[in-house]
Amino acid sequence: MKPLVSILIPAYNAERWIADTIRSALDQSWPRKEIIVVDDGSRDHTLSVARQFAGKEVSVVSQENQGAAAARNKAFELCQGDYIQWLDADDLLSPGKIEKQLEAAKRSQDKGTLLSSGWGYFRYRVAKARLIPTPLWCDLSPVEWVLRKWGGNDHMQTATWLVSRELTEAAGTWDPRLMGDDDGEYFCRVILASNGIRFVPDAKVFYRISDSSRWSYIGRSDKKMEAHVLSMQLQIGYLRSIEESERVRAACMNYLQTWLIHFYPERTALVRQLEEIAATLGGRLEAPRLSWKYMWIQKLLGWGMAKRAQIYYNQGKSSVLRLWDRAMCSLERTPYA
């Protein structure tokens, strides 16, 4: 009998997108699948929209708001699948995504192999998604994958992975303490527990760029920032427990230096915590550098004001692009998905 695949969708305030996401799960060419939606106490109509799809293949449950990790853990408790497909409530799978990855799994005959896929950003029009390969788009050993991720500040989107039940259980549950970067910490454990990553180029995922209400958005929330630093500390510990070498320490230092700008200079306690982690690696963090476009602001008004200007500019640019894409989507009379 063919393996059963559980497509697990945590949802919070996703009424605009949840229908398209569920449809992309239902449209999978792989015949044996179950779809479980866990509504995490949404305050909009997410639950009622999702319930319109309830049936033989789709189960919808709700819980009081506990966060993304708790919703994912609940979904896994309820599922029966031989393979697990995580899918956020505003993202989409290409129709053959799961089938192509399972074909690769059948060839490898190793439940410890972790399957990944290509992915691209989009706002409203999926046809405009750009799938840009990175150094992670290939077969890699677990340690090499993490080293490349931190060395180049690359990553794989949550839905790209297809994980065997055996590997999922070996990695453990999602950490409910992590309001920020919970997916980074979780998949670091999954990756390092695996026997290796098999990249399946014909499988594709589409990652929606929405607004700052996303679970993954750090913003200026103290709790999310603290959680993100905890996630970084945990991931560095996981990698060093497997390999303690110069190349590992260099990658960890690059990881810390890359993310320092999100906390510097306002969150002095978190900056100090990152500096302490760097010291255990035998290194020292440098003050982060802003883009050359903001150097004049830094000279006139200080580093903090220049950083805020950069943040506001990027947010404004993203909003304009989103509005433009939405308008073009309406003119083309195509669904938002």
Disulfide bonds with the S-S distance in Angstrom:
none
